[in-house]
Amino acid sequence: MKFDGGPGGAGRRAYEMLASLHLAIGLLVILAVVLAAGTIVESRMTTAAAQALVYRAWWFSGLLGLLGVNVACSAAIRFPWKISQVGFVVTHAGILMVLAGSILTQRIGVEGQVFLREGSGSETMTLDRMVLQVQAGGERRAAPLSLGRLARGGHGPEVALADGSRVRVDGYSAAMREALE
């Protein structure tokens, strides 16, 4: 791929640096150390702590994004590809798909548990987050509930019922407990 970046070829040098094997190895070593640290945090604390401190942190997304740029540039710098490079191209495309999937999972993924018994199915998933659940008449609706957003003065989720009415959480009390009567 032709890219000179103007006078002095500074753009070309930056492009070659982004495509370099040295950068890829450095990023993979850093990623391995970060993943090990995340695993240690998860085993000593909780999954939620590891996600907040490592896996869903902005800098972790940046690290994955930089690795994606490195992989894309290393494949693009060799364009046009020859038939003998099919394995190289397929491997790099696969790595890019895995990285894109991990970033999508970080941002919009839902994590939970489905409990199954042999020979049966389930339509229920237990989420690791709070959910606002409203039951009116024979109807039940639910929406994710973010107490962090409420604590910062934001509005909680809004649940629309079949009769057109809406329920919205405007606040909460951390001291409330569920009581069975």
PyMOL commands that set and color helices and strands:
alter all, ss='L'
color gray80, all
select helices_A, chain A and resi 7-18+21-44+47-55+58-76+83-108+147-151
alter helices_A, ss='H'
color red, helices_A
select strands_A, chain A and resi 112-113+126-127+131-136+139-144+158-160+166-168
alter strands_A, ss='S'
color yellow, strands_A
deselect
rebuild
show_as cartoon
